[in-house]
Amino acid sequence: MKAVFPLVLLAPLVLSGCIASAVGTVVTAPVKIVSKGIDLATTSQSEADENRGRAMRKAEERLGKLQRQRDKARRKCDNGNERACADARDLQDQIDEERDRFN
């Protein structure tokens, strides 16, 4: 019985820490949720720069592919293929549009 008495005295001290911790978690949870939502809804400058760089690289890849296709069509056009001449003109228009998009 004597060993139980000190535990009864210590129980409120131990439990008060747990309760305080739980209260602190409950109180800070809405703040954490709101800040996480704001973070997800906004784009930092570095993220915007990364996205812009990624878009530019993809545009350069598309431009390179179109230029290779146009060059191939021009070679065929030079060999007398009329359809290839029309394709080369169409591809040049696409190249011009792609360039205008990022200028």
C-alpha positions in Angstrom: 0.0 0.0 0.0 2.9 2.4 0.8 4.3 1.9 -2.8 1.0 2.8 -4.4 0.8 6.2 -2.5 3.9 7.8 -4.2 2.5 6.6 -7.6 -0.8 8.3 -6.9 1.1 11.6 -6.1 3.2 11.3 -9.3 0.3 10.5 -11.6 -1.0 14.0 -11.9 2.4 15.3 -12.8 3.0 12.7 -15.5 -0.5 13.0 -16.9 -0.4 16.8 -16.9 2.6 16.6 -19.4 0.6 14.3 -21.6 -2.4 16.5 -21.5 -0.4 19.6 -22.2 1.2 17.8 -25.1 -2.1 16.8 -26.5 -3.6 20.3 -26.1 -0.6 21.8 -27.8 -1.0 19.4 -30.7 -4.7 20.2 -31.0 -4.0 23.9 -30.8 -1.2 24.0 -33.5 -2.9 21.5 -35.9 -5.1 24.2 -37.6 -2.2 26.5 -38.0 -0.1 23.7 -39.6 -3.0 22.7 -41.9 -3.5 26.3 -43.1 0.1 26.9 -43.7 0.4 23.7 -45.6 -2.5 24.7 -47.8 -1.0 28.1 -48.5 2.3 26.5 -49.3 0.6 24.2 -51.8 -1.4 27.0 -53.3 1.5 29.3 -54.0 4.6 28.9 -56.1 7.9 30.2 -54.9 10.2 32.1 -57.1 12.7 29.2 -57.4 9.8 26.8 -58.4 8.6 29.3 -61.0 12.2 29.6 -62.4 12.4 25.8 -62.5 9.1 25.5 -64.3 10.1 28.2 -66.8 13.4 26.5 -67.5 11.7 23.2 -68.0 9.2 24.7 -70.4 12.1 26.4 -72.3 14.0 23.1 -72.6 10.9 21.3 -73.9 10.3 24.1 -76.4 13.9 23.9 -77.6 13.5 20.1 -78.0 10.3 20.6 -80.1 12.1 23.3 -82.2 15.0 21.0 -82.8 12.7 18.2 -83.9 10.8 20.5 -86.3 14.0 21.8 -87.8 15.3 18.3 -88.4 12.0 17.3 -90.1 12.1 20.5 -92.2 15.7 19.9 -93.3 14.8 16.4 -94.3 11.8 17.6 -96.2 13.9 20.3 -98.0 16.4 17.6 -99.1 13.5 15.6 -100.6 12.1 18.8 -102.1 15.5 19.5 -103.7 15.3 16.0 -105.3 11.9 17.0 -107.0 9.4 15.8 -104.4 6.6 18.4 -104.5 4.8 17.0 -101.5 8.1 17.4 -99.5 8.2 21.1 -100.6 4.8 21.7 -99.1 5.8 19.8 -95.9 8.9 21.9 -95.6 6.8 25.1 -95.8 4.3 23.8 -93.2 7.2 22.8 -90.9 8.8 26.3 -91.3 5.4 27.8 -90.3 5.4 25.6 -87.2 9.0 26.6 -86.4 8.1 30.3 -86.7 5.1 29.8 -84.3 7.2 28.0 -81.8 9.8 30.8 -81.8 7.1 33.4 -81.4 5.7 31.6 -78.4 8.8 32.2 -76.4 9.8 35.6 -77.7 
